[in-house]
Amino acid sequence: MGGLSKEDRLEMAWIVACGPTFAGRGDVVGYNDGIVDIEVSDEAWLQEMRALKSQLKVDLARISGVKVSELRFIVKK
């Protein structure tokens, strides 16, 4: 994954970290200095993802090789 941008690496890692069903409810839409923005399909999934935030942070960083200090969830409009 070395030739990919950090955001692309995080997008690929998101599917692995979450599994296909969970990952289908959110998308990595931005990355800046350790902060990953994830757009979530609705409020119900927002709550699910917030509950798993700590583990998702660790898994995304480990799988992508990108520094992840924060996950910021945004409900899709």
Backbone atoms as SQL, in Angstrom:
CREATE TABLE atoms (id INTEGER PRIMARY KEY, chain TEXT, resi INTEGER, resn TEXT, atom TEXT, x REAL, y REAL, z REAL);
INSERT INTO atoms VALUES
  (1, 'A', 1, 'MET', 'N', 0.827, -1.208, 0.000),
  (2, 'A', 1, 'MET', 'CA', 0.000, 0.000, 0.000),
  (3, 'A', 1, 'MET', 'C', 0.861, 1.258, 0.000),
  (4, 'A', 2, 'GLY', 'N', 2.174, 1.121, -0.121),
  (5, 'A', 2, 'GLY', 'CA', 3.081, 2.240, -0.020),
  (6, 'A', 2, 'GLY', 'C', 2.841, 3.361, -1.010),
  (7, 'A', 3, 'GLY', 'N', 2.380, 3.064, -2.249),
  (8, 'A', 3, 'GLY', 'CA', 2.190, 4.098, -3.250),
  (9, 'A', 3, 'GLY', 'C', 0.869, 4.828, -3.143),
  (10, 'A', 4, 'LEU', 'N', 0.001, 4.392, -2.267),
  (11, 'A', 4, 'LEU', 'CA', -1.315, 5.008, -2.115),
  (12, 'A', 4, 'LEU', 'C', -1.268, 6.177, -1.139),
  (13, 'A', 5, 'SER', 'N', -2.205, 7.116, -1.303),
  (14, 'A', 5, 'SER', 'CA', -2.307, 8.219, -0.347),
  (15, 'A', 5, 'SER', 'C', -2.776, 7.672, 1.002),
  (16, 'A', 6, 'LYS', 'N', -2.580, 8.442, 2.033),
  (17, 'A', 6, 'LYS', 'CA', -3.030, 8.025, 3.365),
  (18, 'A', 6, 'LYS', 'C', -4.531, 7.788, 3.376),
  (19, 'A', 7, 'GLU', 'N', -5.282, 8.669, 2.707),
  (20, 'A', 7, 'GLU', 'CA', -6.739, 8.514, 2.679),
  (21, 'A', 7, 'GLU', 'C', -7.139, 7.228, 1.954),
  (22, 'A', 8, 'ASP', 'N', -6.470, 6.911, 0.855),
  (23, 'A', 8, 'ASP', 'CA', -6.756, 5.668, 0.127),
  (24, 'A', 8, 'ASP', 'C', -6.438, 4.448, 0.988),
  (25, 'A', 9, 'ARG', 'N', -5.324, 4.498, 1.708),
  (26, 'A', 9, 'ARG', 'CA', -4.961, 3.390, 2.592),
  (27, 'A', 9, 'ARG', 'C', -5.989, 3.213, 3.701),
  (28, 'A', 10, 'LEU', 'N', -6.492, 4.336, 4.230),
  (29, 'A', 10, 'LEU', 'CA', -7.522, 4.264, 5.267),
  (30, 'A', 10, 'LEU', 'C', -8.831, 3.717, 4.707),
  (31, 'A', 11, 'GLU', 'N', -9.181, 4.115, 3.495),
  (32, 'A', 11, 'GLU', 'CA', -10.406, 3.597, 2.871),
  (33, 'A', 11, 'GLU', 'C', -10.339, 2.081, 2.717),
  (34, 'A', 12, 'MET', 'N', -9.203, 1.570, 2.287),
  (35, 'A', 12, 'MET', 'CA', -9.038, 0.127, 2.138),
  (36, 'A', 12, 'MET', 'C', -9.058, -0.570, 3.503),
  (37, 'A', 13, 'ALA', 'N', -8.412, 0.034, 4.480),
  (38, 'A', 13, 'ALA', 'CA', -8.353, -0.546, 5.824),
  (39, 'A', 13, 'ALA', 'C', -9.726, -0.547, 6.494),
  (40, 'A', 14, 'TRP', 'N', -10.558, 0.425, 6.163),
  (41, 'A', 14, 'TRP', 'CA', -11.896, 0.540, 6.762),
  (42, 'A', 14, 'TRP', 'C', -12.698, -0.740, 6.542),
  (43, 'A', 15, 'ILE', 'N', -12.667, -1.268, 5.333),
  (44, 'A', 15, 'ILE', 'CA', -13.423, -2.479, 5.000),
  (45, 'A', 15, 'ILE', 'C', -12.919, -3.665, 5.815),
  (46, 'A', 16, 'VAL', 'N', -11.618, -3.775, 5.957),
  (47, 'A', 16, 'VAL', 'CA', -11.025, -4.880, 6.718),
  (48, 'A', 16, 'VAL', 'C', -11.326, -4.715, 8.210),
  (49, 'A', 17, 'ALA', 'N', -11.174, -3.510, 8.725),
  (50, 'A', 17, 'ALA', 'CA', -11.367, -3.251, 10.159),
  (51, 'A', 17, 'ALA', 'C', -12.810, -3.478, 10.595),
  (52, 'A', 18, 'CYS', 'N', -13.752, -3.136, 9.724),
  (53, 'A', 18, 'CYS', 'CA', -15.168, -3.175, 10.094),
  (54, 'A', 18, 'CYS', 'C', -15.907, -4.421, 9.638),
  (55, 'A', 19, 'GLY', 'N', -15.442, -5.036, 8.582),
  (56, 'A', 19, 'GLY', 'CA', -16.207, -6.095, 7.944),
  (57, 'A', 19, 'GLY', 'C', -17.155, -5.465, 6.935),
  (58, 'A', 20, 'PRO', 'N', -17.597, -6.233, 5.940),
  (59, 'A', 20, 'PRO', 'CA', -18.350, -5.666, 4.821),
  (60, 'A', 20, 'PRO', 'C', -19.693, -5.017, 5.190),
  (61, 'A', 21, 'THR', 'N', -20.443, -5.600, 6.094),
  (62, 'A', 21, 'THR', 'CA', -21.746, -5.028, 6.447),
  (63, 'A', 21, 'THR', 'C', -21.590, -3.694, 7.155),
  (64, 'A', 22, 'PHE', 'N', -20.763, -3.671, 8.165),
  (65, 'A', 22, 'PHE', 'CA', -20.525, -2.463, 8.945),
  (66, 'A', 22, 'PHE', 'C', -19.892, -1.385, 8.070),
  (67, 'A', 23, 'ALA', 'N', -18.895, -1.785, 7.273),
  (68, 'A', 23, 'ALA', 'CA', -18.190, -0.826, 6.418),
  (69, 'A', 23, 'ALA', 'C', -19.120, -0.216, 5.372),
  (70, 'A', 24, 'GLY', 'N', -20.139, -0.960, 4.963),
  (71, 'A', 24, 'GLY', 'CA', -21.092, -0.449, 3.988),
  (72, 'A', 24, 'GLY', 'C', -21.966, 0.666, 4.531),
  (73, 'A', 25, 'ARG', 'N', -21.922, 0.883, 5.817),
  (74, 'A', 25, 'ARG', 'CA', -22.729, 1.933, 6.453),
  (75, 'A', 25, 'ARG', 'C', -21.936, 3.196, 6.731),
  (76, 'A', 26, 'GLY', 'N', -20.652, 3.187, 6.363),
  (77, 'A', 26, 'GLY', 'CA', -19.820, 4.368, 6.564),
  (78, 'A', 26, 'GLY', 'C', -18.682, 4.396, 5.563),
  (79, 'A', 27, 'ASP', 'N', -18.220, 5.585, 5.234),
  (80, 'A', 27, 'ASP', 'CA', -17.127, 5.763, 4.277),
  (81, 'A', 27, 'ASP', 'C', -16.119, 6.761, 4.812),
  (82, 'A', 28, 'VAL', 'N', -14.844, 6.463, 4.614),
  (83, 'A', 28, 'VAL', 'CA', -13.789, 7.420, 4.931),
  (84, 'A', 28, 'VAL', 'C', -13.876, 8.531, 3.884),
  (85, 'A', 29, 'VAL', 'N', -14.086, 9.761, 4.346),
  (86, 'A', 29, 'VAL', 'CA', -14.249, 10.889, 3.410),
  (87, 'A', 29, 'VAL', 'C', -13.184, 11.959, 3.578),
  (88, 'A', 30, 'GLY', 'N', -12.295, 11.779, 4.549),
  (89, 'A', 30, 'GLY', 'CA', -11.251, 12.770, 4.729),
  (90, 'A', 30, 'GLY', 'C', -10.227, 12.332, 5.752),
  (91, 'A', 31, 'TYR', 'N', -9.036, 12.917, 5.632),
  (92, 'A', 31, 'TYR', 'CA', -7.957, 12.657, 6.587),
  (93, 'A', 31, 'TYR', 'C', -7.088, 13.901, 6.674),
  (94, 'A', 32, 'ASN', 'N', -6.811, 14.316, 7.908),
  (95, 'A', 32, 'ASN', 'CA', -5.931, 15.458, 8.109),
  (96, 'A', 32, 'ASN', 'C', -5.231, 15.316, 9.452),
  (97, 'A', 33, 'ASP', 'N', -3.905, 15.140, 9.405),
  (98, 'A', 33, 'ASP', 'CA', -3.072, 15.132, 10.596),
  (99, 'A', 33, 'ASP', 'C', -3.594, 14.208, 11.703),
  (100, 'A', 34, 'GLY', 'N', -3.916, 12.966, 11.348),
  (101, 'A', 34, 'GLY', 'CA', -4.340, 11.979, 12.339),
  (102, 'A', 34, 'GLY', 'C', -5.841, 11.900, 12.558),
  (103, 'A', 35, 'ILE', 'N', -6.586, 12.826, 12.011),
  (104, 'A', 35, 'ILE', 'CA', -8.043, 12.834, 12.186),
  (105, 'A', 35, 'ILE', 'C', -8.702, 12.264, 10.934),
  (106, 'A', 36, 'VAL', 'N', -9.471, 11.203, 11.122),
  (107, 'A', 36, 'VAL', 'CA', -10.156, 10.539, 10.025),
  (108, 'A', 36, 'VAL', 'C', -11.632, 10.916, 10.081),
  (109, 'A', 37, 'ASP', 'N', -12.145, 11.450, 8.978),
  (110, 'A', 37, 'ASP', 'CA', -13.574, 11.767, 8.867),
  (111, 'A', 37, 'ASP', 'C', -14.287, 10.599, 8.212),
  (112, 'A', 38, 'ILE', 'N', -15.349, 10.152, 8.861),
  (113, 'A', 38, 'ILE', 'CA', -16.129, 9.026, 8.357),
  (114, 'A', 38, 'ILE', 'C', -17.581, 9.463, 8.234),
  (115, 'A', 39, 'GLU', 'N', -18.104, 9.359, 7.018),
  (116, 'A', 39, 'GLU', 'CA', -19.510, 9.696, 6.773),
  (117, 'A', 39, 'GLU', 'C', -20.343, 8.448, 7.010),
  (118, 'A', 40, 'VAL', 'N', -21.334, 8.575, 7.889),
  (119, 'A', 40, 'VAL', 'CA', -22.169, 7.460, 8.322),
  (120, 'A', 40, 'VAL', 'C', -23.553, 7.599, 7.709),
  (121, 'A', 41, 'SER', 'N', -24.166, 6.462, 7.352),
  (122, 'A', 41, 'SER', 'CA', -25.434, 6.479, 6.622),
  (123, 'A', 41, 'SER', 'C', -26.601, 7.060, 7.417),
  (124, 'A', 42, 'ASP', 'N', -26.654, 6.831, 8.740),
  (125, 'A', 42, 'ASP', 'CA', -27.770, 7.354, 9.527),
  (126, 'A', 42, 'ASP', 'C', -27.426, 7.365, 11.018),
  (127, 'A', 43, 'GLU', 'N', -28.346, 7.908, 11.820),
  (128, 'A', 43, 'GLU', 'CA', -28.121, 8.071, 13.268),
  (129, 'A', 43, 'GLU', 'C', -27.932, 6.734, 13.993),
  (130, 'A', 44, 'ALA', 'N', -28.668, 5.708, 13.585),
  (131, 'A', 44, 'ALA', 'CA', -28.551, 4.403, 14.248),
  (132, 'A', 44, 'ALA', 'C', -27.136, 3.850, 14.085),
  (133, 'A', 45, 'TRP', 'N', -26.586, 3.925, 12.872),
  (134, 'A', 45, 'TRP', 'CA', -25.233, 3.442, 12.630),
  (135, 'A', 45, 'TRP', 'C', -24.199, 4.352, 13.282),
  (136, 'A', 46, 'LEU', 'N', -24.511, 5.611, 13.414),
  (137, 'A', 46, 'LEU', 'CA', -23.620, 6.536, 14.110),
  (138, 'A', 46, 'LEU', 'C', -23.394, 6.052, 15.542),
  (139, 'A', 47, 'GLN', 'N', -24.458, 5.668, 16.210),
  (140, 'A', 47, 'GLN', 'CA', -24.340, 5.185, 17.590),
  (141, 'A', 47, 'GLN', 'C', -23.525, 3.901, 17.668),
  (142, 'A', 48, 'GLU', 'N', -23.749, 2.990, 16.709),
  (143, 'A', 48, 'GLU', 'CA', -22.983, 1.738, 16.671),
  (144, 'A', 48, 'GLU', 'C', -21.488, 2.030, 16.510),
  (145, 'A', 49, 'MET', 'N', -21.166, 2.925, 15.593),
  (146, 'A', 49, 'MET', 'CA', -19.756, 3.229, 15.324),
  (147, 'A', 49, 'MET', 'C', -19.103, 3.959, 16.485),
  (148, 'A', 50, 'ARG', 'N', -19.843, 4.822, 17.119),
  (149, 'A', 50, 'ARG', 'CA', -19.293, 5.514, 18.298),
  (150, 'A', 50, 'ARG', 'C', -18.970, 4.527, 19.406),
  (151, 'A', 51, 'ALA', 'N', -19.810, 3.499, 19.538),
  (152, 'A', 51, 'ALA', 'CA', -19.578, 2.492, 20.578),
  (153, 'A', 51, 'ALA', 'C', -18.290, 1.711, 20.330),
  (154, 'A', 52, 'LEU', 'N', -17.891, 1.592, 19.080),
  (155, 'A', 52, 'LEU', 'CA', -16.692, 0.839, 18.715),
  (156, 'A', 52, 'LEU', 'C', -15.509, 1.734, 18.341),
  (157, 'A', 53, 'LYS', 'N', -15.628, 3.004, 18.611),
  (158, 'A', 53, 'LYS', 'CA', -14.647, 3.996, 18.173),
  (159, 'A', 53, 'LYS', 'C', -13.214, 3.649, 18.578),
  (160, 'A', 54, 'SER', 'N', -12.989, 3.291, 19.824),
  (161, 'A', 54, 'SER', 'CA', -11.629, 3.006, 20.301),
  (162, 'A', 54, 'SER', 'C', -11.003, 1.857, 19.531),
  (163, 'A', 55, 'GLN', 'N', -11.753, 0.790, 19.351),
  (164, 'A', 55, 'GLN', 'CA', -11.229, -0.368, 18.632),
  (165, 'A', 55, 'GLN', 'C', -11.024, -0.064, 17.154),
  (166, 'A', 56, 'LEU', 'N', -11.942, 0.682, 16.559),
  (167, 'A', 56, 'LEU', 'CA', -11.810, 1.053, 15.149),
  (168, 'A', 56, 'LEU', 'C', -10.554, 1.893, 14.918),
  (169, 'A', 57, 'LYS', 'N', -10.275, 2.800, 15.845),
  (170, 'A', 57, 'LYS', 'CA', -9.081, 3.647, 15.747),
  (171, 'A', 57, 'LYS', 'C', -7.812, 2.790, 15.710),
  (172, 'A', 58, 'VAL', 'N', -7.722, 1.865, 16.627),
  (173, 'A', 58, 'VAL', 'CA', -6.557, 0.984, 16.722),
  (174, 'A', 58, 'VAL', 'C', -6.431, 0.137, 15.454),
  (175, 'A', 59, 'ASP', 'N', -7.528, -0.460, 15.031),
  (176, 'A', 59, 'ASP', 'CA', -7.500, -1.339, 13.863),
  (177, 'A', 59, 'ASP', 'C', -7.166, -0.578, 12.581),
  (178, 'A', 60, 'LEU', 'N', -7.745, 0.597, 12.408),
  (179, 'A', 60, 'LEU', 'CA', -7.455, 1.393, 11.201),
  (180, 'A', 60, 'LEU', 'C', -5.977, 1.758, 11.134),
  (181, 'A', 61, 'ALA', 'N', -5.418, 2.175, 12.239),
  (182, 'A', 61, 'ALA', 'CA', -3.998, 2.548, 12.264),
  (183, 'A', 61, 'ALA', 'C', -3.117, 1.330, 11.974),
  (184, 'A', 62, 'ARG', 'N', -3.433, 0.220, 12.593),
  (185, 'A', 62, 'ARG', 'CA', -2.629, -0.998, 12.426),
  (186, 'A', 62, 'ARG', 'C', -2.684, -1.496, 10.980),
  (187, 'A', 63, 'ILE', 'N', -3.877, -1.564, 10.406),
  (188, 'A', 63, 'ILE', 'CA', -4.050, -2.116, 9.057),
  (189, 'A', 63, 'ILE', 'C', -3.512, -1.172, 7.985),
  (190, 'A', 64, 'SER', 'N', -3.752, 0.121, 8.143),
  (191, 'A', 64, 'SER', 'CA', -3.362, 1.084, 7.108),
  (192, 'A', 64, 'SER', 'C', -1.913, 1.547, 7.214),
  (193, 'A', 65, 'GLY', 'N', -1.345, 1.477, 8.425),
  (194, 'A', 65, 'GLY', 'CA', -0.013, 2.007, 8.645),
  (195, 'A', 65, 'GLY', 'C', 0.000, 3.528, 8.703),
  (196, 'A', 66, 'VAL', 'N', -1.176, 4.119, 8.946),
  (197, 'A', 66, 'VAL', 'CA', -1.334, 5.570, 9.001),
  (198, 'A', 66, 'VAL', 'C', -1.644, 5.966, 10.441),
  (199, 'A', 67, 'LYS', 'N', -1.077, 7.085, 10.893),
  (200, 'A', 67, 'LYS', 'CA', -1.362, 7.598, 12.236),
  (201, 'A', 67, 'LYS', 'C', -2.845, 7.969, 12.324),
  (202, 'A', 68, 'VAL', 'N', -3.526, 7.405, 13.327),
  (203, 'A', 68, 'VAL', 'CA', -4.935, 7.730, 13.560),
  (204, 'A', 68, 'VAL', 'C', -5.078, 8.134, 15.021),
  (205, 'A', 69, 'SER', 'N', -5.324, 9.425, 15.252),
  (206, 'A', 69, 'SER', 'CA', -5.482, 9.913, 16.625),
  (207, 'A', 69, 'SER', 'C', -6.943, 10.155, 16.978),
  (208, 'A', 70, 'GLU', 'N', -7.785, 10.300, 15.960),
  (209, 'A', 70, 'GLU', 'CA', -9.206, 10.599, 16.208),
  (210, 'A', 70, 'GLU', 'C', -10.053, 10.141, 15.024),
  (211, 'A', 71, 'LEU', 'N', -11.252, 9.667, 15.338),
  (212, 'A', 71, 'LEU', 'CA', -12.262, 9.372, 14.322),
  (213, 'A', 71, 'LEU', 'C', -13.383, 10.377, 14.509),
  (214, 'A', 72, 'ARG', 'N', -13.766, 11.025, 13.442),
  (215, 'A', 72, 'ARG', 'CA', -14.847, 12.015, 13.489),
  (216, 'A', 72, 'ARG', 'C', -15.960, 11.493, 12.584),
  (217, 'A', 73, 'PHE', 'N', -17.109, 11.211, 13.195),
  (218, 'A', 73, 'PHE', 'CA', -18.248, 10.666, 12.445),
  (219, 'A', 73, 'PHE', 'C', -19.211, 11.768, 12.065),
  (220, 'A', 74, 'ILE', 'N', -19.659, 11.734, 10.805),
  (221, 'A', 74, 'ILE', 'CA', -20.570, 12.735, 10.255),
  (222, 'A', 74, 'ILE', 'C', -21.735, 11.986, 9.637),
  (223, 'A', 75, 'VAL', 'N', -22.964, 12.347, 9.992),
  (224, 'A', 75, 'VAL', 'CA', -24.129, 11.689, 9.406),
  (225, 'A', 75, 'VAL', 'C', -24.356, 12.227, 8.005),
  (226, 'A', 76, 'LYS', 'N', -24.533, 11.316, 7.068),
  (227, 'A', 76, 'LYS', 'CA', -24.767, 11.680, 5.663),
  (228, 'A', 76, 'LYS', 'C', -26.058, 12.462, 5.536),
  (229, 'A', 77, 'LYS', 'N', -26.023, 13.518, 4.727),
  (230, 'A', 77, 'LYS', 'CA', -27.213, 14.355, 4.544),
  (231, 'A', 77, 'LYS', 'C', -27.959, 13.985, 3.314);
